Amino acid sequence: MAVYMIAEIVRTARERLTVRYGLSLVAFLVLAYGFTREIETVVAIALGFVLVETIQILRETPSADDRWVGVGIGAFVAVTSLAWLGYELTAAATTGGPAWFPALTALIGVWFLFDARRDFREGRDRYPNDDMTISEMMLVMNHAHLVTEELKQGPKTVAELADACDLTKSRVRDALEITTDDNMVYRVDGGPSDNANRYGLDESKIGGIAFVRSNGKRVMRRLARPFRR
């Protein structure tokens, strides 16, 4: 099984990391050095590319276990951040670089490790809808924004929202699920099927404060998940 998964990861990497794509990244790094003249900045950008591409390759590999993706992300971020922090502490007298940022990113890496540990302990490799990853949460919140903006024009059904927002019906339902928690979006009337239900928007609950109130608890609950019993 492990051999098959590694072979699939290699295949995905070959499909994604083409020669043309690699050359474009090298050109970008050369330009970055030309503008900054700081090799540390170029190395940081290169490490960022490595992290992002690794995550994407693993995400696009069907047989890759999401728990190991979390372990890889956490280990990479924590180790590179600690190395960065050590450099900043030893070179602080001459460079004056801020040490708080690599310390913060190191803590983020540790959070990913604890989050993956929780997944291993619970024996699951996918997050259920009520316990999404941070990236999935951001995606659903973005879809919720599209849906609420469209509902400002008047009540609509799931099918109408899907067409107007260029989303699938399942994505619209996910967005409606989080916006109906605090009645920002409410069901106007019912029909013989779920597709016939129309949804309206309570515009008094739109705004920065309302957004923080409705999503703050959800974000904090997700951040605290690795440490809950």
N, C-alpha and C positions, 0 to 999 in steps of 0.2 A: 504493500500500500504506500509506504514511504517513498519507494523508488518511483512508483507511478506518479505520485504527487510532485516529486522533484522534476520528473520529465515534463509534466504539464507546466510547471513554473518556468522551466527553461524554454519551452515552446512559446509560452505567452510573452516572455521577455524578448525572444527573437522577433516576434511579430510586432512588438511595441517599439523596441529600441533599434530602429533601422539606422543604416549608415547616414542617411540624410538627416535624421533627427539628431544623431550624435554630433554631426558636424555643426548643426545649428546651435547646439548647446555649447560646443567649444567656442564658436564665434561669439556667442553671448558673453561667455566668461572673459574672452579676450577684450571685448568692448568694456566690460565692467572694470577690468584692470586698467584699461586706458583712461577711464573717467576718474577712478578713485586712486590709482597708484598704490593701493594697499592690498598686499597679498592675503592678509587676514580676511578682508571682506570677500575676496574671490573664493577663498576656501570655505567660508561660511555659506556663500551662495551655492557652491558645488555640493556641500553636505546637504543643503536643503533640497536640491534636485535629487540627490541619491535617496533621501528619505521619501519624498513624494512619489518618485518613480517606483520604489520598492513597494510602497503601500498600494499603488495602482496595479502593479503586476500581480500582487497577491490577491487583491480584490477581484481581479478579472480571471483568476484561476479557480474554476468551480470546485476542485478537490482540496483547495487550501483551507485549512481550519482557521476560522476567524480568531480563535483564542491565541494561536501562535502568531497571527498578525499583530495582535495586541502586545504579546511578549516582545516581538521584534521591534515594534515602534518604541515601546517603553525602554528596552535595553539600549537601542541606538540613541535616543534622546538623552537618557540619563548618562551614558558613558561619554558622549561627545560634550555634553554640557559640563560634566565634572572636569573633563580635560580643559575645556575653555575656561572654567572657573579657576583651575589651578594656574593656567597661564596668566589670567588677569591678576591673580593675587601675587604672583612672583614678579610680574612686570608692572605692577601698579605704580611703583616709585618713578618709573620712567615714562610710561604711557598714560597713566591716569584713567585707564579704561574702567567702565562701570562693572562691578562684580555682581550686582544684584540681579541682572538679567540672566546670566547663565545659571545662577542659583535658582531662579524661578523656573527656568526651563528644565533643570534637573528634577525639581519637585514634580513638574508635569510628567516627566518620564517615569518617575516612581509611581505616580497615579495610574498611568497606563499599565504598569506591572501589577499593581494591586487589583486593578479592574480585570485583567486577564486571569489572575489567580482566583478571583471570585467566580469567573466563568468555568474554570477547571473544577472548582469545588462543587459547583452546581451541575456539572456535567452537560454543558450546552455550548454550542459553537455559533449560535445565532441569537440575536437579541429579539425578544418578543416585542410587539408593537408598543406595550406600555413601558418598555425599558430600553429605549433606543440608544444607539451610539450618538456621540456629540454631532458627528457629520450628518447622520440621518435626522437628528432633531432639527438642525439648522435647515435642512432641505424641506422638512415638513412645515417649519415656521415660515419659510419663504413661500411655499405653496399657500399657506394660510393667508399670507399677505395678499397674494394674487386673488384669492377667493373673496376676501373681505372687500378689496377694492372693486371687484366686479359686482358685489352685492349692493354697493352704494347706488347702482343704477336701478335697483329694485329686486324683489324676490325672484329666485330662479331655482330650477330643479338641478339635481346632480348632473344630468346629461347636458343641460344648458351651460352650467358652470364649466364642465369639462371642455366643451366646444369653445367657449369664450376665453378660457385661460390656457388652452392648448395643453391640457393635462388628461391623464387617464381617469376613468371614474373612480378607480381605487385610490388614486392620489387625492382626488377631491374629497372622498369619504374620510381619508386620514386627516386632511386639513379641517374638515367640518368637525371631526371628533375632538380636536383640541380647542376649536373656537366655540363649541357648544358647552364646554366645561363650565364656563362662567357666564353663559347666556349672552355672549357677544353676538353669536349667531343663534337663531332660534327657528324652530319649525313653524312655518306659517299655517300650513294645512296639510292634511294627509290625503293619500290616494290609495288605489288598489294595490300598488306596489311601491317599493322603496324609490324607484326612479320617478314616481309621480309626486313625491313629496317636494314642496317648495320651501326654501329657506330664506329668511330675512335677516337684516343686520340692525343691531341696536347701536346707532352711531354715537350715543352718549358714552359708550365704553371703548371708544377708539382714541388713541393718543399715547404719548410716551409713558405716562403714569399708569394708564390702564394696561399697556403692553407689559410693563415690568411686573405689575400685580398679577396678571394672568399667566405669565411665563416664568417669573422668578422662582416660584416654588418648584416648578417642574425641573428647571435647570439645576437648582440646589440639590434636589432629590437625586438627580442623575449623578452629580459630582460626589455626593455622599455615599452612593451605592457600594463602592468597593469596601467601605469601612463599616457598613451596617451588618448586624448579626442576623 
